[in-house]
């Protein structure tokens, strides 16, 4: 009788332990697909509403932006965000603005004195994912959305552990 009770108690405890470990955080893993013929929500800013990047709330989209950052060789100029021949992306100093619309414009249309235009080569949704990742590099996204670690050597902490950098607007360089 005691053995049967011990076996029943052990089974009950195992069941309780299994149920206790079942909770898992739910967050969207995939970016919403673009349906053919269906217009996507606009990211563009208007006079009464600033641009909002819907990918900044999606961890999968931000990690895709990190993948695109490497795939499109952004490392070539900006290194791993610490800057090289291009400006650093991990600090709070932004020449053309740190808001999503300004970063999108920089990637799409380029900037004088070095930043080429990628609007003809990179699809718009991928540019927005790049924007989300670039903002995560300076700690501008929530830690639970920003990538946790990289597969390569990077200067500094992972994006999810960085403190938000205060944004300091700089005057754009004069065009010649």
C-alpha positions as CSV (number, residue, x, y, z in Angstrom):
1,X,0.0,0.0,0.0
2,X,2.8,2.4,0.9
3,X,4.6,1.7,-2.4
4,X,1.4,2.4,-4.4
5,X,0.9,5.7,-2.5
6,X,4.6,6.7,-3.1
7,X,4.3,5.9,-6.8
8,X,1.0,8.0,-7.0
9,X,2.6,10.9,-5.1
10,X,5.7,10.7,-7.4
11,X,3.4,10.8,-10.5
12,X,1.5,13.7,-9.1
13,X,4.6,15.7,-8.3
14,X,6.0,15.0,-11.8
15,X,2.7,16.2,-13.3
16,X,2.8,19.4,-11.2
17,X,6.4,20.0,-12.1
18,X,5.7,19.5,-15.8
19,X,2.7,21.9,-15.7
20,X,4.8,24.6,-13.8
21,X,7.4,24.6,-16.6
22,X,4.8,24.9,-19.4
23,X,4.4,28.7,-19.5
24,X,6.2,30.2,-22.4
25,X,6.3,33.9,-23.4
26,X,4.2,34.5,-26.5
27,X,5.5,37.0,-29.0
28,X,5.2,37.2,-32.7
29,X,8.1,35.4,-34.4
30,X,7.6,36.2,-38.0
31,X,7.1,39.5,-39.7
32,X,3.7,39.8,-41.3
33,X,3.9,38.7,-45.0
34,X,3.1,41.1,-47.7
35,X,0.0,39.9,-49.5
36,X,-0.2,40.4,-53.2
37,X,-2.5,43.3,-54.2
38,X,-3.0,44.4,-50.6
39,X,-1.6,47.7,-49.6
40,X,0.6,47.6,-46.6
41,X,0.3,50.2,-43.8
42,X,2.3,53.3,-44.5
43,X,5.4,54.0,-42.6
44,X,5.6,57.5,-44.0
45,X,5.3,60.5,-41.8
46,X,2.8,63.3,-42.3
47,X,2.5,66.7,-40.8
48,X,0.5,65.5,-37.9
49,X,2.0,62.1,-37.4
50,X,5.7,61.0,-37.2
51,X,6.8,57.8,-39.0
52,X,6.4,54.7,-37.0
53,X,8.4,51.6,-37.9
54,X,6.1,48.6,-37.1
55,X,9.2,46.3,-37.2
56,X,10.6,47.9,-34.1
57,X,8.1,45.9,-32.0
58,X,8.9,42.6,-33.7
59,X,12.0,40.7,-32.5
60,X,12.1,38.5,-35.6
61,X,12.1,41.5,-37.9
62,X,14.9,43.2,-35.9
63,X,17.0,40.0,-36.1
64,X,16.3,39.9,-39.8
65,X,17.6,43.5,-39.9
66,X,20.8,42.3,-38.3
67,X,21.1,39.6,-40.9
68,X,20.6,42.2,-43.7
69,X,23.2,44.5,-42.1
70,X,25.8,41.8,-42.6
71,X,24.4,40.6,-46.0
72,X,24.4,44.1,-47.6
73,X,27.9,44.7,-46.2
74,X,27.0,47.6,-43.9
75,X,29.9,46.3,-41.9
76,X,32.2,47.5,-44.7
77,X,31.8,51.2,-43.7
78,X,30.2,51.1,-40.3
79,X,32.1,48.1,-39.0
80,X,30.0,46.3,-36.3
81,X,28.4,49.6,-35.4
82,X,31.5,51.2,-33.9
83,X,32.3,53.2,-37.1
84,X,35.1,53.0,-39.6
85,X,35.0,55.0,-42.8
86,X,31.2,55.5,-42.0
87,X,30.0,57.1,-38.8
88,X,29.4,54.9,-35.7
89,X,25.9,53.7,-35.1
90,X,26.2,52.8,-31.5
91,X,26.4,56.3,-30.0
92,X,23.9,59.1,-29.8
93,X,25.4,61.4,-32.4
94,X,23.3,61.4,-35.6
95,X,23.9,63.9,-38.4
96,X,20.7,63.4,-40.2
97,X,18.4,62.4,-37.4
98,X,17.9,59.2,-35.3
99,X,14.2,58.9,-35.9
100,X,13.0,56.0,-38.1
101,X,12.0,58.2,-41.0
102,X,15.4,59.9,-41.1
103,X,17.3,56.6,-41.0
104,X,15.0,55.2,-43.7
105,X,15.7,58.2,-45.9
106,X,19.5,57.9,-45.3
107,X,19.5,54.2,-46.4
108,X,17.1,54.7,-49.3
109,X,18.3,58.0,-50.8
110,X,21.9,58.1,-49.5
111,X,23.7,61.2,-48.1
112,X,26.4,63.4,-49.5
113,X,30.0,62.6,-48.8
114,X,29.9,58.8,-48.6
115,X,26.5,57.1,-48.0
116,X,25.3,55.6,-51.3
117,X,21.6,55.2,-52.1
118,X,20.2,51.7,-51.7
119,X,16.6,52.3,-52.6
120,X,16.9,50.7,-56.0
121,X,18.7,47.6,-54.6
122,X,16.9,46.8,-51.3
123,X,13.2,46.3,-50.9
124,X,11.4,48.8,-48.7
125,X,10.4,46.3,-46.0
126,X,14.0,45.2,-45.7
127,X,15.1,48.8,-45.4
128,X,12.6,49.2,-42.5
129,X,14.0,46.1,-40.8
130,X,17.5,47.5,-41.2
131,X,16.2,50.8,-39.7
132,X,14.9,48.8,-36.7
133,X,18.3,47.0,-36.2
134,X,20.3,50.2,-36.6
135,X,18.2,51.9,-33.9
136,X,18.7,48.8,-31.6
137,X,22.5,49.4,-31.9
138,X,22.3,52.6,-29.9
139,X,19.8,51.1,-27.4
140,X,16.7,52.8,-28.9
141,X,14.5,49.7,-28.8
142,X,13.1,47.7,-25.9
143,X,15.6,45.1,-24.6
144,X,13.1,42.2,-25.3
145,X,13.0,43.1,-29.0
146,X,16.7,43.9,-29.6
147,X,19.0,41.0,-30.6
148,X,20.6,39.3,-27.6
149,X,24.0,38.3,-29.1
150,X,25.8,38.0,-32.3
151,X,27.8,35.3,-33.9
152,X,30.8,37.5,-34.6
153,X,33.0,39.7,-32.5
154,X,31.3,43.0,-31.8
155,X,32.4,46.1,-29.8
156,X,30.5,46.5,-26.7
157,X,27.5,44.8,-25.2
158,X,24.7,42.9,-27.1
159,X,22.0,45.2,-28.4
160,X,19.5,44.1,-25.8
161,X,21.9,45.1,-23.0
162,X,22.8,48.6,-24.2
163,X,21.5,51.6,-22.4
164,X,19.7,54.2,-24.6
165,X,22.0,56.8,-25.9
166,X,20.9,60.4,-25.6
167,X,20.5,61.7,-29.1
168,X,22.6,64.7,-30.0
169,X,21.6,66.3,-33.3
170,X,24.6,67.4,-35.4
171,X,24.5,69.9,-38.2
172,X,24.7,68.1,-41.6
173,X,27.9,68.7,-43.4
174,X,27.8,71.4,-46.1
175,X,27.5,70.1,-49.7
176,X,30.1,71.2,-52.2
